[in-house]
Amino acid sequence: MATKKAARPGASAPSRKRPAQATGGETHQTATGKRDVMTTAQGIPVSDNQNSLRAYPRGPTLLEDFVLREKITHFDHERIPDRIVHARGSAAHGYFELTHPLTGITTARLFTDKGLRVPVFTRFSTVAGGAGSVDTPRDVRGFAVKFYTPEGNYDLVGNNLPVFAIQDAMKFPDFIHAVKMEPDRGFPQAASAHDTFWDFVSLSPETLNMVMWAMSDRGIPRSLRMIEGFGIHSFRFFNEAGDSTFVRFHWRPRLGLQSLVWDESAKLQGADNDFHRRDLFDAINAGQYPEWDLAVQLFTEDEADAFPFDHLDATKLIPEELVPLRVVGRMVLDRNPDNHFAENDQVAFCPANLVPGIDFSNDPLLQGRLFSYLDTQLWRLGGPNFTQIPVNAPKCPFANHQRDAHMQMQVPKGRVAYEPASLDKDGSTPNGRETPAGFRSFAERAPDDGRKGRLRAESFADHYSQPRLFWNSQSDVERAHIASALVFELAKVEDDPVRERTVGQLRNIDQGLAQRVADGLGMKALPAAEPAAVPAIDMPPSPALALIGKMKDTLEGRCIGILVAEGSDGKQVDAIRSAAEKAGAIVKIVAPKLHVAMKGGKPRKVDGQLAGTPSLVFDAVASVLDPAEAEKLAKDGAAIDWFRDAFGHLKAIAACGGTRQHILKAAGIKPDAGVVEPGDVKGFIKLAKTRQWAREPRLRTLA
Ligand code: HDE
């Protein structure tokens, strides 16, 4: 039988370059591109990376093909277990700089050495979805910072909400099982709008404070650069004399807070799964480095005793009116990861990573976390040597007698891996007895009447006062969004008793809220209030808990889209672009085709094609169109949606005559005060800095 000739489709010519000669001890890292020929993991040059080894041209593949086997084997093992929570994340490198030292309060150099700059690695995440889920579901966002300090790694592993959903670590697996996809059907992914979540909530009133926060627009942030961060639990600082002060940590974004509106966040899940990840990456690439102030709330044990709640309860925040915030430093994120897996996936944060001068409090949720993170990382990263992975390794010297285990990357020398030891003649092994600056725990005095038991302190019993405080601190727009979010979520619940019980819980927070939600759901009567162990007390509203008040009227860090087509007035486009850029925005030109010739100009490449660049990805939009082109676009669904969505999502619009006459008309949009002429550049820039809240009641029914 005739055999076909051995063709090598797709094969590149074998490299003629000779592999660099390795001398003793030299390493060549193909992954870092240092070697100019491809090799196997054993360093053997590969002659053909396109074709496997065949017995003859159309014959079977040979088992001896170690190049193929190694390549496939490595690929087969590329995935490691997802984080059980916070699986989807986006991260960046940067630095923290101490501006206002806390001298006399803590010995931690991070907080005492004025001007000290330490590298940080920060990871933001959603909680419920898998690593491949979308960026904009309604969810809490993780905000975890690893400080590589001169005294070792300090991890502040927080969230973008100041309170948590449960009081005791014992309930964490239940809470997470309830929010994740339901186990029999495997959906919904990355969403709390389903029965098991609301079942748990309705039976566990301690969740309500966080649920109120999550139902607010803080649950759907516009950008990771525009979220706050909170350490949540109380920690302790202590000084040389051993005096202790409690501390709660807050990150405040320099760009102010900003959120999406619900319809926008839902549509973004289709338009751009990676909206937040891309936004962070692009901003850092463009040199727009996001920045946060780190502030602390400091209070003594006596002050804490006078709070109308227990600060050891992680479902409670400390109002800023009670304990003001004190800014201590700033964090700047100025470098994207080089490799998503090596850094974002392999980073291991742990609330137990503390430096001397900081200690835990007795918050029972925090105490459980101290166990969980290391435990899960041993499983996820395969053994205790994950601390040697570059993103996890301290940047200060470190030494101990820990040895061996999977994936040991170090080659410790000498006989001595223990202490005390007399065989360590040159004193080169670490000595754990002579470390006066070593980590010490705060010498807390145990109460005389303590008794062991599975207990929940009585001071943890009030579940309604703080959600009421939150509700009472919101503006009308925010209240409407919270009530509408509750209606949306509870409308997805199939089991009537779950829905009714939840509304019964809301009655304990605020009758008006419960009524609005019941009306939105079409309930004939308000369900009975759920029994409350302790009735809510009224606290004075706290403006700091509202979101809109923390938004900044600014274009800094925002993104403006300008729609153009053949024959658009290039001068007008440039005028808008330069004014927006001057105000700090990133501007992107969108057109039906990737190249357009504007009036008087040559064809130029635009930043996005209309159908693939919906107005969802912009904070405000403008259109500069030749009337004939506008007429054509009025028949294009993508163009109609561009304006319908921008208008519906309360964005400022600069629309030219052709756009108004043809596209806005086709979209059924009646221009309001948030729609200006593109010639009114000043007016547009001013409007573009905020959402057009006044438009909302005319557009949608809110609860
Ligand atoms: Fe976490 N949490 N958590 N958590 N958490 C994890 O650790 C856990 C809690 C937070 O970007 C896990 O390495 C328990 C509060 C963030 O890698 C796991 C309890 C807060 C991240 C874990 C809590 C957080 C995690 C999963 C209740 C805000 C992502 C993967 C006792 C203050 C870190 C991992 C990253 C991750 C356990 C409650 C924040 C399973 C048991 C409260 C930002 O160990």
Boltz pocket constraint, residues with backbone or C-beta under 6 A from the ligand:
constraints:
  - pocket:
      binder: B
      contacts: [[A, 83], [A, 84], [A, 85], [A, 86], [A, 89], [A, 123], [A, 124], [A, 125], [A, 141], [A, 142], [A, 143], [A, 144], [A, 157], [A, 158], [A, 159], [A, 164], [A, 168], [A, 169], [A, 170], [A, 172], [A, 230], [A, 231], [A, 232], [A, 233], [A, 314], [A, 344], [A, 347], [A, 348], [A, 349], [A, 364], [A, 365], [A, 366], [A, 368], [A, 369], [A, 372], [A, 373], [A, 374], [A, 376], [A, 377]]
      max_distance: 6.0
